[in-house]
């Protein structure tokens, strides 16, 4: 069993590339037994839904490089939350400019958007997201 770890997602920035594909940048913090490592940033590749995936999905080149036990589970859970639960689509966000408190477009006519998360954390031992109560 991994040591007590919480991952706090802050934002997920989406970028529409010139070749038509998308990439993302995840900002998060890692907490282990109360010690917090802030402002972690990792790049992700994005893939559109297809015959094997019902929603967008993210791929991290090498999640082991972070040296965070359970990071792949966190990433799959975040993917499900963003694309299946919130029904977020990078294409629609860039094309339709939705109005949301958790979403902001970066620049006018930009091919980028950024999704901000409520204060929450992912508990590796429980494999679940929890809202932070102020």
RODO-2510 file (C-alpha; in nm, 4 decimals, decimal comma):
residues 134
     n   res          X          Y          Z
     1     x     0,0000     0,0000     0,0000
     2     x     0,1468     0,3408    -0,0941
     3     x     0,2137     0,5986     0,1736
     4     x    -0,0665     0,8441     0,2528
     5     x    -0,0776     1,0723    -0,0526
     6     x    -0,3247     1,3346    -0,1705
     7     x    -0,3095     1,5001    -0,5134
     8     x    -0,4705     1,8435    -0,5458
     9     x    -0,5555     1,9334    -0,9083
    10     x    -0,5563     2,3094    -0,9731
    11     x    -0,6099     2,3541    -1,3451
    12     x    -0,5962     2,1787    -1,6784
    13     x    -0,4895     2,3906    -1,9750
    14     x    -0,5834     2,2711    -2,3241
    15     x    -0,4014     2,3716    -2,6433
    16     x    -0,5180     2,3093    -2,9998
    17     x    -0,2057     2,2457    -3,2064
    18     x    -0,1506     2,3426    -3,5702
    19     x    -0,1669     1,9770    -3,6790
    20     x    -0,5221     1,9504    -3,5391
    21     x    -0,4346     1,7513    -3,2277
    22     x    -0,4646     1,8659    -2,8661
    23     x    -0,2318     1,8664    -2,5707
    24     x    -0,2902     1,9557    -2,2085
    25     x    -0,0944     2,0854    -1,9144
    26     x    -0,1969     1,9736    -1,5664
    27     x    -0,1177     2,1921    -1,2654
    28     x    -0,1404     2,0169    -0,9281
    29     x     0,0108     1,9826    -0,5821
    30     x     0,1171     1,6659    -0,4012
    31     x     0,0618     1,6219    -0,0274
    32     x     0,2234     1,3407     0,1686
    33     x     0,1613     1,3235     0,5442
    34     x     0,0960     1,6998     0,5501
    35     x     0,4081     1,7981     0,3514
    36     x     0,2967     1,9874     0,0391
    37     x     0,4857     2,0123    -0,2906
    38     x     0,3156     2,2882    -0,4884
    39     x     0,3058     2,3980    -0,8499
    40     x     0,3772     2,0648    -1,0164
    41     x     0,3209     2,0852    -1,3913
    42     x     0,3033     1,7995    -1,6387
    43     x     0,2284     1,7875    -2,0107
    44     x    -0,0271     1,5397    -2,1441
    45     x    -0,1303     1,4262    -2,4887
    46     x    -0,5050     1,4302    -2,5599
    47     x    -0,6955     1,1933    -2,7823
    48     x    -1,0512     1,2358    -2,9074
    49     x    -1,3233     0,9762    -2,8472
    50     x    -1,3100     0,6792    -3,0827
    51     x    -1,4410     0,3232    -3,1092
    52     x    -1,2403     0,2243    -2,7986
    53     x    -1,2988     0,5328    -2,5772
    54     x    -1,6358     0,6992    -2,5197
    55     x    -1,4769     1,0278    -2,4074
    56     x    -1,1519     1,2206    -2,4501
    57     x    -0,8532     1,0546    -2,2858
    58     x    -0,5130     1,1722    -2,1632
    59     x    -0,1719     1,0116    -2,1899
    60     x     0,1306     1,1028    -1,9816
    61     x     0,4561     1,0108    -2,1528
    62     x     0,6126     0,8702    -1,8366
    63     x     0,4071     0,8968    -1,5148
    64     x     0,6899     0,7224    -1,3260
    65     x     0,9078     1,0311    -1,3797
    66     x     0,6999     1,2080    -1,1152
    67     x     0,7873     0,9445    -0,8551
    68     x     0,4330     0,9696    -0,7155
    69     x     0,2797     0,6305    -0,6302
    70     x    -0,0649     0,5956    -0,7825
    71     x    -0,0273     0,8865    -1,0264
    72     x    -0,1656     0,6791    -1,3173
    73     x    -0,4791     0,6011    -1,1116
    74     x    -0,5169     0,9723    -1,0307
    75     x    -0,4830     1,0619    -1,3993
    76     x    -0,7492     0,8046    -1,5076
    77     x    -0,9843     0,9298    -1,2343
    78     x    -0,9280     1,2938    -1,3335
    79     x    -0,9879     1,2036    -1,6973
    80     x    -1,3204     1,0402    -1,6096
    81     x    -1,4217     1,3379    -1,3930
    82     x    -1,3372     1,5998    -1,6580
    83     x    -1,4601     1,4242    -1,9712
    84     x    -1,7369     1,1887    -1,8511
    85     x    -1,8793     1,3631    -1,5428
    86     x    -1,8315     1,7282    -1,6459
    87     x    -1,8728     1,6356    -2,0158
    88     x    -1,5936     1,8790    -2,1019
    89     x    -1,4687     1,8864    -2,4607
    90     x    -1,1553     2,0816    -2,5617
    91     x    -1,2988     2,1288    -2,9127
    92     x    -1,6252     2,2782    -2,7895
    93     x    -1,4489     2,4971    -2,5316
    94     x    -1,2280     2,6566    -2,7966
    95     x    -1,4994     2,6853    -3,0653
    96     x    -1,8029     2,7865    -2,8552
    97     x    -1,6424     2,9936    -2,5758
    98     x    -1,8681     2,8573    -2,2980
    99     x    -1,9429     3,0809    -2,0020
   100     x    -1,8447     2,9071    -1,6824
   101     x    -1,6906     3,0116    -1,3539
   102     x    -1,4447     2,7226    -1,3877
   103     x    -1,3428     2,7883    -1,7476
   104     x    -1,1513     3,0704    -1,9043
   105     x    -1,0298     3,1110    -2,2613
   106     x    -0,6716     3,2243    -2,2944
   107     x    -0,6649     3,5248    -2,5279
   108     x    -0,9089     3,6461    -2,7896
   109     x    -0,9534     3,4017    -3,0779
   110     x    -0,7123     3,1717    -2,8997
   111     x    -0,6852     2,7988    -2,9550
   112     x    -0,6352     2,7435    -2,5828
   113     x    -0,8599     2,7149    -2,2815
   114     x    -0,8039     2,6468    -1,9143
   115     x    -1,0299     2,4550    -1,6773
   116     x    -1,0001     2,5419    -1,3073
   117     x    -1,0965     2,2893    -1,0430
   118     x    -1,2855     2,3518    -0,7225
   119     x    -1,0744     2,3027    -0,4105
   120     x    -1,0515     1,9262    -0,4027
   121     x    -0,8012     1,6465    -0,3637
   122     x    -0,7608     1,2885    -0,4798
   123     x    -0,6855     1,0431    -0,1989
   124     x    -0,4655     0,7659    -0,3358
   125     x    -0,5554     0,5219    -0,0561
   126     x    -0,9318     0,5698    -0,1085
   127     x    -0,9068     0,6161    -0,4882
   128     x    -1,1575     0,9019    -0,4684
   129     x    -1,1917     1,2797    -0,5062
   130     x    -1,3013     1,4854    -0,2050
   131     x    -1,4014     1,8518    -0,1895
   132     x    -1,2004     2,0646     0,0516
   133     x    -1,4240     2,2213     0,3132
   134     x    -1,3142     2,5704     0,4150
***
